[in-house]
């Protein structure tokens, strides 16, 4: 059992028998022997588990959902570089997308994410719709995303009971000037911006910009505040979602909604 698990997680990690052996302090032949039915010495089993990014229970085929979740959190928090964390998280999401319908694969290596290319102008795209929900994913050089939504208990019908609200949202994003403002405001996250700056940076006349900003505030995409100055109160606008970074108890940087 443990030999099969070592091979499984070694291949999933994308490392060779030689690399695993060097990390835990044994020969390539020893690793090969494990994977053919041998058993490693008890004292190095924790080192094997750490190298493969799993728990010792998982090496014995006793992994649970809770243990797996904790392992993922720990592994991501140990990566200090945010780009490395994102790549690792995406490889895990890819594994979820292939494992959820019951497909048995070796997953995707993290370094393979860097080598994904658009083939003949077509993106690598996948969608899965089941009774439990939807998975939608895309991977190519310019765009990578993974979307997963569970089916609500009462279905999706409750989300579409207010046609006027939906019409208002879609009409809002059909306005080219609104999009200009959104793109500009996105580049100024966490910073209050005055109306005059919004107008000058987007090329929109200031009175019209104020009307559009009011619409964005009404739809909770931005909020308005006032700053006291020598010339009086200055109206400013900020993106609705403002984040701060702090170190959580695990030592990693987290974003918390204010």
N, C-alpha and C positions, 0 to 999 in steps of 0.2 A: 504493500500500500504506500509506504513512505517513498519508495523509489519512483513509483508512478507519479506521485504528487510533486516530487522534486523536479522531475522531467517536465511535467505540465507547467509548473510555475516558472521554471528556467526558460522554457520556450516563450512563455507569455511575456517574461521580462526582456527577452531578446538578447540573452547572453549565452556564451558558449560554455561547454563543460570546463574548458581550461580557465576561463574567466571566473567561473564560480569556484573552482578549486583554489586558484590563487587568493581569492578574497577570504576564504575560510581556512586557508592554510593546509590544503591537501593536494595530492596530485590529480591530474586529469583522469588517470586510470581509476582512482578511488571514486570519483564522481560517476564515471562510466559503470563501475561495479554497483553503486547504489541503484542506478537507473535500470540495471539488469536484475535487480532483486535483492541486492545487499542492503545492509542497514548501517548508517553512519554512527559513529560514537556519540553517546548521549550528550557529552559536553559541548559538541559543536553544532548540535541541532538548533539552538537559539541563533547562532551566527548564520546558519543557512537560511533560517526564516527571515532574519533581518535583511540579508542580501537579496532575497527574492521578494521582499516587501509583503510578506504574509505573516501569520501567526504560527506558532508551533502546532496549535490545534488543527490549523488548515493543512499542515504537512501530514497529519494523521487522518485527513479526510473528515475533520469535525468542525469545519468552519460554519459559523452562523451569521445571520444577517447583521446582528448587532456587532459582532466581532469584525466583520468585513467593513462596516461603516466606520468603526473606530480606527481600523487599519488605514483606511483611505484618508481620514482626517489627519492622522499622524504623519503619513507619508507626504501629504501635500504641505503640511506645516514645516516639515524638515527641509523643504526646498526654499531657499532664501530668495531666489530670483523669481519675480512674478511671471516672466515669460515661460520659465520652466514649469511653474505650477499650472499655467494655463494649458500648456501642451500635454502635461500629464493628465489633467482633468479631462481634456478632450479625448485622450486615448481611453480613459475609463468610460466616458459616455458612449464612445464607439462600441466598447465591449457590451454595455447595457443594450444598445440598439441591436446587436447581433444575438445576444443571449436571451433577450426577452421572448422572441418567438420560438426559442428552443433550438437555435442553430448552434452546433458545436464547432467552434473555430479556435484558432490560436490568437485571435484578436489582431490588433495592429500595433506594430512597434512604434515607440514614440518618435524615433528618428525618421520613420516613414512619413510622418506628417509633413516634414520639410520637403519631401520629394513628390508630393501629390501635384499633378499638373492637369490642366484642362486638355482633354484629348479631342482633337478634331472640332474644337470650338464648343464641346459639350462638357458640362460639369458632371462630377460624380454626385448624384442626387438620389436620395431614397426616402420613401414615405411608407409608413405602416399604419393602417387603421384597423383596430380590433375593437371588440365590445368594451374593453376596459379603458380605451383612450387612443391617443394619436402620438406617433413619433415622426418627426420631420427633420431630416439632416441633409447637409450639403457640404462637400469638401472640394475645393480647388485652390489655386494659387491666391485668388483675390478674395474669396469669401468662404468662411467656415462657420457653420452654426449647427447647433443641436437643440431641437425644441421637443419637449415632452409634456403632454397635458393629459391628465386623467379625466375620464368621463364623470361629470358630476352625478350625484345620486339621482337627481330629478331630470337629468339630461341637459342639453344646451338650450332648450326652449326658453328658460327663464332669462337668458342673456339677451333675447331678441324681442322682448315684450314692449319696448319703447322705441318705435320707429323714429319719432322726432329726435330723440337723443342720438341715435345712430346717424341720422341725416345731418345733424349738426356737426358731429365729429368728422364725417367724410367731407363735408363742404369746407370745413376748416382747413384740412390738409390739401384741398384742391386749390387753395389760394397760393399763388407763387410767392407773394410777398411774405405770407406767413412762414413759408418754408425758408425763405432767406433769413428771417428773424430767428427761427429755430436753429438753423445751422450756425448762425453767429452766437446765439446764446449758449449753444452746446460748447463752443470754444471758450466760454467764460464761466464755466461751472464754478460754483462757490463764491463768485464775485458779483456783488450788486452792480448793475450797470444803469447809468442815467439814460433818459429818453433821447437826449441829444447825441449821445455816443451811438445808441442803436440806430438812429436815423442816419448819422454820417457814415457808419460802417456798412449799412445795408443799402444806402442810396434811396431810402424811402422818405418821403416828405414827413416832417415831424408830427403834424397833426394826424396824418394817416397812421403813422407808427404808433401813436398813443391809442388810437381806436383798436388796432390789431393787438397791442399788448393787453388791452382790456379784455379782448376775446380770449387770449391765452390764459389770463388770470381766471376768467369765468369757467374755463375748462380745466382748471387746476394744473396747467402745464407750467405756470410761472406764478410768482406772487409779488405784490407791490409793497414797498416799505418806504419810510421817510427818514432822511438823515438831516439833522440840524446843522446848518452852516451860518456863516456871518451874513449871507444874503437871504437867509430864510430856510424853510424846509425844502430839501431836495428830494424829489420822487425818484426812486430807483426800482429796478426789477431784477429778480433772481430766478434762476431755474427752480421749479417747484421742488425737485429732489436735491437736497444738499447733503453731502456726505462728509464725514470726518474719518480719519484713519487713526486707529489706536491698536496697541498690542493686546491681544486677548490673553487669557491665562495660559494658553498653550505656547505663547511666544510669537505667533504669526501676526501679520498686519491684517486687520479686518476692517471692512467698511460698514458703518452703522448709519441707518437712516435717522436724521435728526427730526 
